[in-house]
Amino acid sequence: MASLRSVRYAVAKGDGMKSVILLRGINVGGHGKLPMKELCEMLEGLGAANPQSYIQSGNVVIEGDITAAAVEDAIEALKGFRPRVLVLSAASFIKIAADTPFDEPVGKLLHIWFASAPFTFDQAKADGLLAPSERLHISEQAIYLHAPDGIGRSKLAEKMERLAGVPCTARNLNTVRKLIEMLDA
C-alpha cells in the first residue's frame, strides 16, 4: 500500500459520500455483543448504502449520511446497550491517518485515538506515564501513540481517554489502513 501521506484526502464513490463508523466497546470480553451482519443490516435500515464491516470490533464503511446518535439509538433499541459511536467523513478519516507524525511504524504498534469532540489534552500527566520507548503526538482531532513494546504494556494507553477529557476510540494503524482501502474500493 502507498504511504499514508500520499493518500488523497477526499474519497467519494458512486452517488454518495463515504463515511467511516467506529464503535467503541462492542464484542469485547463477552459484553456488548453485536454481530457485524446485524450492524450492517441496521445501518441499511437507517439509510446507509453498501455498509462493509472490518473485523468484529465495530469498523464500518458506508455510503450516506448517518449521525452517531442515530446509530447509538438503533443499537440500544435492537440490542439493549448503547455503545459510543463516532462517524467520520472519508476525508476526515483519511486526513487524520495521513497526519500520522511518525515514519510508517509497524501497523499494530501505532494506535490512533479518534476523538468525538475537540479536546484539551493533559500533556503533563501523559509525560509522566510515557515509557522511554514510546512516542506521543497530539493533534486537533486525534492522539497518536507509537508503543513498540505493545499497547497492552503501555501505562499511557489505558489512561488516554481520561487525559483527553472526551470520548475517544482507538484503532491500530493496520486497521486504519484497511479502512482506507475499503474507502477507496
N, C-alpha and C positions, 0 to 999 in steps of 0.2 A: 504494500500500500504506500502511496505517496506520503511524504511528511505532512503532519497536521498543518504546518504553516503554509503549505501550498494549496490547501483545500479552499475552494471558493466559499464565501460567506453566505451565499443565498442558494438554496436548493428548492426548486419548485418543479413538480412533475404533474403532468395531466392537467385537470381543471382546477385542482385545489392546492392550496399551500400545505406543506407538510409540517408536522409538529412532532416533538418527542414528549412522551408522557413517562414520568418517573414516579413510581410508587415507593413509599418507604415502609418497611416493616411488614411485608407480606411474605408468606411461605417461609418463615424463619422459626426454627425450633418448634414446629407444630402449632404455631399461633398465626392467626391471620391468613388462613388457607384460602387461596383464590387461584384456581387453575387458569392458565393464560387463555385457554379456549373460551372459558366463560367471560373473562375480562374483555376479550376481543369482540365477542357477541354483544356484550353490554355496551361497548363503545360504538358499535354499529347502530345499536338502538338509540344512542344519543346523537346520531347523525354523522359519525366518523366514517370515512370511506377507507377501504383497504387496510385495516389495522393489522400490523405484523408485530408479534412479540419476539423478544430475545431472552432466553433463559427464564427461569421461573421466579425471578426476583422483582418483576414489575418494570419492564422496559418495553415500551410500545412505540412504534412509529405509525402515525396516522396521516390521512389527508382530511382536512377540515378544521373547524374552529370549535373547540370544546374547552370549557373552563375547568379548572381544578375542582372548584366547588361542585360542579355538576357530576364529575366522576366520583368524588367523595360521597355525595348524596346517593348516587346509584349503588355504590358498593355497600353502603350502610343499609340501604333498603333490601338489597339482594342477599347480603352475607351477614349482616348484623354487627359489623365492626366498621370503623371509619379510619382508614389509613391516611397518612399525609400524601398528597399528590402534588406534583409540580408539572406544569405544562410549559414547554419552551418551544418557541418557533424554531424551525430548522436553522434559520440564520443565527439566532441567539446561541443555540446549542453548538453549532459549528464554530462560532466566534470564540466561545469560552474554551472549546477544545484547542483551537488554533493558537490561543493566547497562552498556552502552557509555556511557562518560562524556562523549563529545563530541557536540555538536549535529549530528545527521544529516549527516555529511560525505558527499561523493561516494563511492559504494559501492566503487569499485575503489581508492580511496586510503586506506581504513581496513582494516587487517588485524587479525584476532583470532587469537592463538595459543592453542589449546586444549591444556592441559597434561594429561599422562597420570597425574600424581600431584601431591600437594602439593609446593610448591617454595619455595625461598628465592632471591629474585632479587638479582643483583649490581647494585644501583642505581648505585653509584659508577662502575663500568665503563660502564654504559649511558649515564650522563650525559656521559661523555667521547666517546661515539660519536654521540649525538643531534645531528642537524642543527638549525640555528636554526629552520627551518620546521616541524620535526616535533614532535608531541605524543605523549607516552607515558603510559600508565596501567597499573598493576599491580593485579590483584585476587587473591583467593584461588584462583580457578580458571582465570584467563586473563590474557593480556597484550594490550593494545590499543595499536596504533601507527597514528597518522594521519600519513601520509607524502605531503604534497601534491606533492612533486617526483617521486613514483613510488617504488614499493617496490624496484625494481631499482637505484636510485641510493642507497638507504639503507645506510649502513655498519652501522647498528644491526640492521637486519632480518637480515642474514646471520649475525649472532652471537647471535640471540635465544635459541635453544635452549641454547647453551653458558652464557649468562647465567642462564637458569632452572635449569639443572642437572638437568633431567628431559626425557624425550622430549616434544616438542610438535609440533603440526601447525597450520599457519596457513590461514585462509580469508579472502578479502576479503568485505566487507560485502554485495556483490551476491550472492555465493554463499550466504552465511548467510541473507539474506532469501529466496532461492529455496527453500532447505531448509525454512524456516519455513512458506512457502506449501504445500510438499509435506506437511508435518506436519499442516496444517490441512485438507487435501483429504479 
